[in-house]
């Protein structure tokens, strides 16, 4: 077999492994969200986030030290990481509050508008150039958000603004990540996200703390375990697989959210929610694929 015929097999293997990691990671993140929704009926989002970070931090620290040594824990941007931690806590709190008022699938669909905000903010803040086709995709995605939220109608719920705020703040987090030196890898960033989450969520804990019941401890553990495992798998998926191939599998979360929402809470989003989700997911996939292909062409040109 010649070298040229062997290359596609290598790419296919990398793509398949990347897809498996992203799809698996999204499944675990959805399980984490479902566990948080269950806990949210009893506990404040700040307490859920605090317990999530408290349980996850030792494992994240051990993993970082094992794979990268002590240098992984050093950073040149402590202030930026602290700021991103605060944004993360507010963003996640809005999402957890949204889970209490809205179906799991609907909350997830609205939060998936984050890539649309990333594209828009990259133009407004970073002065990046975005072509007309990507702007059309952004507009189509926001049209999907309007279909789900339905402002000005009797079906409108103010709670839909919570996951929308999550999407916006998540996009801000992604934009601020551009300010982190490239020498700091994903392990460093993950460590400081979890540490920041622990620090900021602890500030208001005295006002919202409720002693966890023994039967709820496995759910707190599930939130921490599944969220950490999910983010790790997704990160690995984007490392080993082409972004344009693996990115669309982010949106398998909509399928899992619909299934889990129906199984545990008998939630059935209406036709408008499904239609809006199609617009949001479709535009997000298009933007991700087009961005990945643009980067490939720029690398080839260099």
FIROFI-899200 format. One line per 10 residues: number of its first residue (from 1); their letters; for each residue x, y, z of C-alpha. Coordinates in steps of 0.02 Angstrom, whole numbers, plus 50000, padded with zeros to 5 digits. Last residue first. Example, Ala and Ser with C-alpha at 12.3 -4.5 7.8 and 13.67 -1.06 7.14 Angstrom:
! FIROFI-899200
2) SA) 50684/49947/50357 ~ 50615/49775/50390
! end
This chain:
! FIROFI-899200
302) XXXXXXXXXX) 50060/51478/50252 ~ 49925/51448/50121 ~ 49891/51274/50190 ~ 49871/51345/50365 ~ 49750/51477/50300 ~ 49650/51345/50204 ~ 49637/51236/50358 ~ 49582/51383/50464 ~ 49445/51424/50339 ~ 49389/51242/50339
292) XXXXXXXXXX) 49373/51245/50529 ~ 49275/51409/50525 ~ 49156/51342/50390 ~ 49125/51182/50487 ~ 49094/51271/50652 ~ 48982/51404/50573 ~ 48879/51273/50480 ~ 48859/51165/50635 ~ 48801/51313/50738 ~ 48679/51368/50603
282) XXXXXXXXXX) 48602/51195/50594 ~ 48594/51174/50782 ~ 48506/51341/50810 ~ 48385/51319/50663 ~ 48345/51139/50711 ~ 48321/51191/50893 ~ 48197/51324/50838 ~ 48093/51193/50748 ~ 48097/51076/50898 ~ 48045/51214/51018
272) XXXXXXXXXX) 47907/51269/50899 ~ 47840/51091/50889 ~ 47816/51080/51077 ~ 47941/51013/51203 ~ 47885/50851/51288 ~ 47938/50834/51469 ~ 47888/50672/51557 ~ 48005/50720/51700 ~ 48127/50574/51710 ~ 48106/50482/51544
262) XXXXXXXXXX) 48046/50632/51441 ~ 48184/50749/51496 ~ 48313/50611/51475 ~ 48261/50581/51294 ~ 48249/50765/51247 ~ 48414/50806/51331 ~ 48498/50659/51245 ~ 48439/50717/51073 ~ 48485/50899/51104 ~ 48655/50844/51168
252) XXXXXXXXXX) 48686/50764/50998 ~ 48720/50946/50953 ~ 48903/50938/50999 ~ 48916/50804/50864 ~ 48924/50943/50734 ~ 49098/50992/50799 ~ 49180/50822/50763 ~ 49201/50834/50574 ~ 49242/51020/50551 ~ 49355/51012/50704
242) XXXXXXXXXX) 49460/50872/50629 ~ 49486/50738/50762 ~ 49624/50710/50891 ~ 49621/50873/50989 ~ 49436/50910/50965 ~ 49391/50740/51035 ~ 49512/50759/51181 ~ 49427/50921/51233 ~ 49257/50838/51218 ~ 49315/50689/51322
232) XXXXXXXXXX) 49385/50800/51461 ~ 49229/50911/51463 ~ 49118/50758/51483 ~ 49224/50676/51617 ~ 49224/50835/51721 ~ 49036/50863/51698 ~ 48996/50680/51729 ~ 49098/50666/51888 ~ 49046/50831/51968 ~ 48860/50819/51930
222) XXXXXXXXXX) 48860/50633/51971 ~ 48943/50663/52140 ~ 48810/50790/52184 ~ 48680/50662/52129 ~ 48762/50526/52235 ~ 48754/50645/52386 ~ 48565/50667/52371 ~ 48517/50512/52471 ~ 48625/50569/52616 ~ 48534/50736/52626
212) XXXXXXXXXX) 48642/50886/52593 ~ 48643/51018/52731 ~ 48571/51175/52653 ~ 48681/51323/52612 ~ 48599/51474/52530 ~ 48656/51623/52634 ~ 48824/51553/52692 ~ 48864/51496/52514 ~ 48871/51670/52441 ~ 49060/51678/52427
202) XXXXXXXXXX) 49085/51490/52403 ~ 49024/51494/52223 ~ 49164/51615/52179 ~ 49307/51512/52250 ~ 49249/51339/52193 ~ 49208/51398/52016 ~ 49376/51485/52007 ~ 49463/51323/52055 ~ 49364/51225/51925 ~ 49404/51352/51789
192) XXXXXXXXXX) 49583/51363/51851 ~ 49613/51176/51832 ~ 49529/51171/51661 ~ 49639/51312/51595 ~ 49798/51230/51658 ~ 49749/51061/51587 ~ 49702/51141/51420 ~ 49874/51212/51394 ~ 49959/51372/51450 ~ 50096/51408/51324
182) XXXXXXXXXX) 49962/51483/51212 ~ 49955/51633/51329 ~ 49778/51670/51385 ~ 49698/51824/51306 ~ 49603/51721/51177 ~ 49515/51636/51323 ~ 49423/51800/51350 ~ 49323/51765/51191 ~ 49273/51591/51250 ~ 49218/51658/51418
172) XXXXXXXXXX) 49117/51795/51332 ~ 49032/51659/51229 ~ 48988/51567/51389 ~ 48915/51730/51454 ~ 48802/51748/51301 ~ 48745/51566/51304 ~ 48709/51571/51490 ~ 48610/51732/51467 ~ 48505/51638/51338 ~ 48488/51497/51465
162) XXXXXXXXXX) 48411/51624/51586 ~ 48309/51724/51459 ~ 48196/51573/51434 ~ 48139/51597/51614 ~ 48040/51751/51560 ~ 47919/51633/51477 ~ 47837/51677/51311 ~ 47690/51568/51257 ~ 47570/51714/51268 ~ 47671/51802/51133
152) XXXXXXXXXX) 47785/51954/51137 ~ 47945/51851/51141 ~ 47934/51677/51064 ~ 48081/51597/51158 ~ 48098/51444/51045 ~ 48059/51533/50881 ~ 48163/51683/50936 ~ 48312/51567/50968 ~ 48290/51491/50795 ~ 48292/51665/50718
142) XXXXXXXXXX) 48454/51690/50814 ~ 48524/51538/50725 ~ 48466/51599/50555 ~ 48547/51768/50589 ~ 48711/51683/50636 ~ 48703/51574/50479 ~ 48674/51730/50373 ~ 48825/51811/50458 ~ 48926/51655/50415 ~ 48877/51669/50233
132) XXXXXXXXXX) 48921/51854/50228 ~ 49100/51831/50283 ~ 49164/51863/50459 ~ 49318/51972/50487 ~ 49387/51983/50663 ~ 49380/52148/50755 ~ 49415/52060/50921 ~ 49273/52144/51016 ~ 49131/52173/50893 ~ 49181/52043/50763
122) XXXXXXXXXX) 49229/51907/50887 ~ 49073/51953/50984 ~ 48958/51905/50840 ~ 49044/51739/50808 ~ 49050/51694/50993 ~ 48867/51745/51011 ~ 48818/51621/50875 ~ 48927/51487/50954 ~ 48831/51512/51119 ~ 48659/51480/51043
112) XXXXXXXXXX) 48673/51304/51113 ~ 48606/51375/51277 ~ 48435/51394/51194 ~ 48432/51211/51142 ~ 48489/51149/51314 ~ 48351/51244/51405 ~ 48222/51176/51281 ~ 48284/50997/51300 ~ 48286/51002/51491 ~ 48109/51072/51498
102) XXXXXXXXXX) 48097/51245/51576 ~ 48073/51320/51749 ~ 48198/51222/51854 ~ 48323/51200/51713 ~ 48329/51388/51689 ~ 48394/51409/51866 ~ 48533/51284/51826 ~ 48577/51379/51668 ~ 48578/51548/51756 ~ 48691/51476/51891
92) XXXXXXXXXX) 48807/51404/51758 ~ 48831/51575/51677 ~ 48853/51667/51842 ~ 48982/51538/51901 ~ 49075/51538/51735 ~ 49084/51728/51728 ~ 49161/51728/51902 ~ 49287/51595/51852 ~ 49331/51691/51694 ~ 49374/51842/51803
82) XXXXXXXXXX) 49484/51735/51916 ~ 49570/51660/51764 ~ 49602/51835/51696 ~ 49673/51893/51861 ~ 49787/51742/51879 ~ 49856/51764/51701 ~ 50038/51707/51696 ~ 49993/51536/51762 ~ 50076/51394/51855 ~ 49974/51236/51891
72) XXXXXXXXXX) 50039/51147/51736 ~ 50218/51178/51795 ~ 50184/51059/51939 ~ 50186/50906/51827 ~ 50100/50888/51659 ~ 50005/50724/51650 ~ 50007/50669/51831 ~ 49999/50845/51902 ~ 49851/50891/51792 ~ 49760/50728/51830
62) XXXXXXXXXX) 49786/50749/52017 ~ 49724/50929/52010 ~ 49570/50881/51908 ~ 49531/50739/52029 ~ 49553/50849/52184 ~ 49450/50989/52102 ~ 49299/50883/52051 ~ 49218/50855/52221 ~ 49235/51035/52282 ~ 49192/51102/52108
52) XXXXXXXXXX) 49026/51008/52097 ~ 48989/51043/52280 ~ 49013/51229/52252 ~ 48913/51226/52090 ~ 48767/51137/52173 ~ 48776/51257/52321 ~ 48774/51407/52206 ~ 48628/51334/52107 ~ 48521/51330/52266 ~ 48464/51158/52325
42) XXXXXXXXXX) 48298/51066/52333 ~ 48218/51064/52159 ~ 48389/51106/52088 ~ 48453/50933/52136 ~ 48353/50848/51997 ~ 48400/50982/51872 ~ 48582/50963/51922 ~ 48572/50774/51891 ~ 48496/50807/51719 ~ 48634/50932/51680
32) XXXXXXXXXX) 48768/50806/51731 ~ 48685/50672/51623 ~ 48687/50797/51480 ~ 48873/50827/51509 ~ 48902/50638/51504 ~ 48813/50622/51336 ~ 48908/50771/51267 ~ 49072/50689/51315 ~ 49023/50525/51232 ~ 48978/50614/51069
22) XXXXXXXXXX) 49138/50716/51077 ~ 49249/50566/51115 ~ 49167/50452/50986 ~ 49178/50587/50853 ~ 49362/50612/50889 ~ 49396/50425/50880 ~ 49305/50414/50713 ~ 49396/50567/50646 ~ 49565/50501/50699 ~ 49530/50331/50619
12) XXXXXXXXXX) 49467/50412/50459 ~ 49620/50524/50453 ~ 49737/50375/50470 ~ 49641/50278/50338 ~ 49645/50429/50222 ~ 49836/50436/50236 ~ 49871/50254/50188 ~ 49827/50279/50005 ~ 49957/50415/49989 ~ 50090/50313/50078
2) XX) 50071/50170/49953 ~ 50000/50000/50000
! end
